[in-house]
Amino acid sequence: MEVAEVMESELVWGRHYLAVEPTAFRVEYAINPFMDVEVQPDAALAFRQWHELVRVLRECGARVDVLPQRRDAPDMVYAMNLGLGVLDADGDRRAVLSHMRYAERRMETRSAERWLREHGWATSVVGRDGVGPHLEAGDAFAWRGSLVVGYGPRTEELALKHVAAELGVRVQGLKIAHPGMYHLDLAFCPLDARRALVCPDALDATSAAALLDLVPEPIVLTEEEALTTFCANSVVVGRTVVMPACPERVRRQLEEWGFTVRVVDVGEFHKGGGSIRCLTNPVDVALGRDLDVVPGGLVELA
């Protein structure tokens, strides 16, 4: 592929992130298969790992804004799930806040909403305090003009309709069937306009086939690779893939495609069930550029 073609295929979004500094990170309850209150993260090590991740992202050219962590919200560090932010055609900033499945995390969005509004974002919700459909932003990705959203364990199918209408976009829904990959960001990572990391085992058969049809050139991950390395839970800044781990065959393919792999150890955060994508929330997805504008919204299920 020529240099011009490579540049044209790069993801435009993924250069501006919101993150939460882990000043109160711990495992206080168990709401996913990775969490065990008897196995606590090393707080000092987690703090160093998080700061190294932020340093690497900034070194790669990304902007990272930092939101303070609530003392009563140990999972707030997984900033991906605070909400879904987009820029509209006029450059105005809009965020659909998450409505967490579990009550233990719902206070997080109150703080996120306050911070976003103070920084010029208009906010909306699809549900709040257990009323209305659940939506967790770790299930949503801008991909080839659509918002690809996983539903099942955390995000409810009804939320897809609300998000499509609220943002005026096309939502392509995929049903998650694996309890260990409860968010789509544990099984799907867009790399550029044609390529993505994909773990079909996270989805039911129909949705797995649909996702593979959506990705012209996938790197197909095994269930073991996805669950033990968290490699799909990565972020991309231009042609650099920032990953928690990278199986050798995956690295070979990425480098063959012209990507640079940067591995950052965030193992302490795996004890809470999240990795690099979970720790970072992209806030530079643009309507009309990364997401097609569809007045009134549209939902397509696999």
Secondary structure, DSSP 8 states (H G I E B T S, - for coil): --HHHHHHHB-SS-SEEEEE--SS----S--STT--TTS---HHHHHHHHHHHHHHHHHTT-EEEEE---TT-TTTT-GGGGEEEEE-TTS-EEEEE-B-SSGGGTHHHHHHHHHHHHTTEEEEES-BTTBS--B-GGGEEEETBEEEEEESSSS-HHHHHHHHHHHT-EEEEEEB--TT--SGGGTEEE-BSSEEEE-GGGB-HHHHHHHHHH-SEEEE--HHHHHHH-TTS-EEETTEEEES---HHHHHHHHHTT-EEEE---HHHHTTT--HHHH-EE---BBTTTB---TT-EEEE-
